[in-house]
Amino acid sequence: MADKLVEVPHHLAHAASAYYLSGFKESLIMVVDGMGEVHSTTVAVGRGRNIDLIQSITAPHSLGILYGVVTLYLGFWMSFDEHKVMGLAPYGNPRRYFNQMMEFVRLLPDGMYTVPILFRNTTPEEKETYRGTLRVLEETFGPPRQPGSDITQHHKDIAAALQAVLQAGLLHVLRHFKKATGQQNLCMAGGVALNCSANGVIKRSRMFKDMFIQPAATDDGTAVGAALYVQNQVEGKPAFGKMLMPLWGPEFSGAEIERVLIKRRDVNFTPFASFDALIDDTARRLAKGEVIAWFQGRMEYGPRALGNRSILADPRNPYMRTHINRLVKKREGFRPFAPAVTVESAPEYFEIDPGDESLYAYMLCVTQVKQTYRDKLPAITHVDGSARVQTVSREGNPRLWQLLGKFGELTGIPILLNTSFNLRGQPIICAPSIAVETFAESEINMLVLEDFIVTRCRENSLDDLEAE
């Protein structure tokens, strides 16, 4: 390692985290953050080990902050609930308020933009609360939605317009710098890179031959980016190849898990010596309509549950989305769930071109469910026919891949609804003790904890699910 402290600026660490994990030998890099430290948007080009910065936008000019303030206006938590607004947007008409929303952003001839509405905060209090910006939103769209109140079509249309303006801003930047640099590949990082709907629009624009989105795109990814930058720039070591699944967190042995389980009096557990037998039992229960918590191997790095700390369910069940939203996750009913699908079958069920499957491995890009299968996959098909797909390969996650394959043998569809293993207000589950405690307090039917199947001493009934 380097023998002295090396300072890597925030935006450069973001760029490095995307480029050095992409496997590309050359690429355009776009970092779109919220506040960042100094810059909110940075454009760079990666060539070999080198990253050359081209242009930056300084905060508070930020599409991410604008998205966050409108999130606050819509009655959600800024810097926490932006994904809810993204999920709400497909219910709205983006044209109704697009022109008014676009007035808040100025697209510049050099490929950059400004967000003048964010400079309407003059006092220290307004700069902390965005009260001045919120006042402009109220003058434009009327009173803000109060948290917990009904979500009207008016609110849905505002969310749709906001999403459309974000996409217009990102495409403006990319079109300019694609032409200026001639780059065929795109790497993305920063908090806005988690907006999978916008990522899907960029993909469908066909501006770039290939794309890579850093799965830990927010500030947690800068730790990896800074380390990779030092390795490549200071130590002169070659860039890494393309990353597989970011399953880099803690894992736990069978003995550790068994010590947790034997202390519980409210659950039963069965160890399986054969993983094939465990998979058979789990897939059969899923096909019957049970909701399964799935805890395997190392925890995911980043905000998406990619099949090691997941809740899994049958995507064919028309009641499953409502059931999980209401009784398990205890969250808003409009929010969609993602499908996990074997990489071999992804192009059959979703609008994914053969060869592009790896872009969807991290659940960071929206595409369309093919028309033929929308009625057959109601639990994962959003109101606009879209889905935030996760492709699963044998190499990347062999246990989940095998479960998907077995479920496909039983049902004809190698797809499962996949959402994070946690309840409302909880972070994604990390340790076995929290997994068992969460399961015991939930409406989840069964917990697969490595090679153990865990059930309650009294099984939950499926009657509630069938009655909804």
Helices and strands as residue ranges (DSSP letters): H 10-22, E 26-32, E 39-47, E 50-58, H 63-73, H 82-88, G 89-91, H 94-102, E 106-107, E 113-114, G 116-119, H 124-129, H 131-141, H 153-181, E 185-189, G 191-194, H 196-205, E 210-213, H 221-229, I 230-234, H 254-261, E 267-271, H 275-288, E 292-295, E 309-313, H 320-323, I 324-328, E 338-342, H 346-349, G 357-360, E 366-368, G 371-373, E 386-388, E 390-392, H 398-411, E 415-420, H 432-441, E 446-449, E 452-456, H 463-467
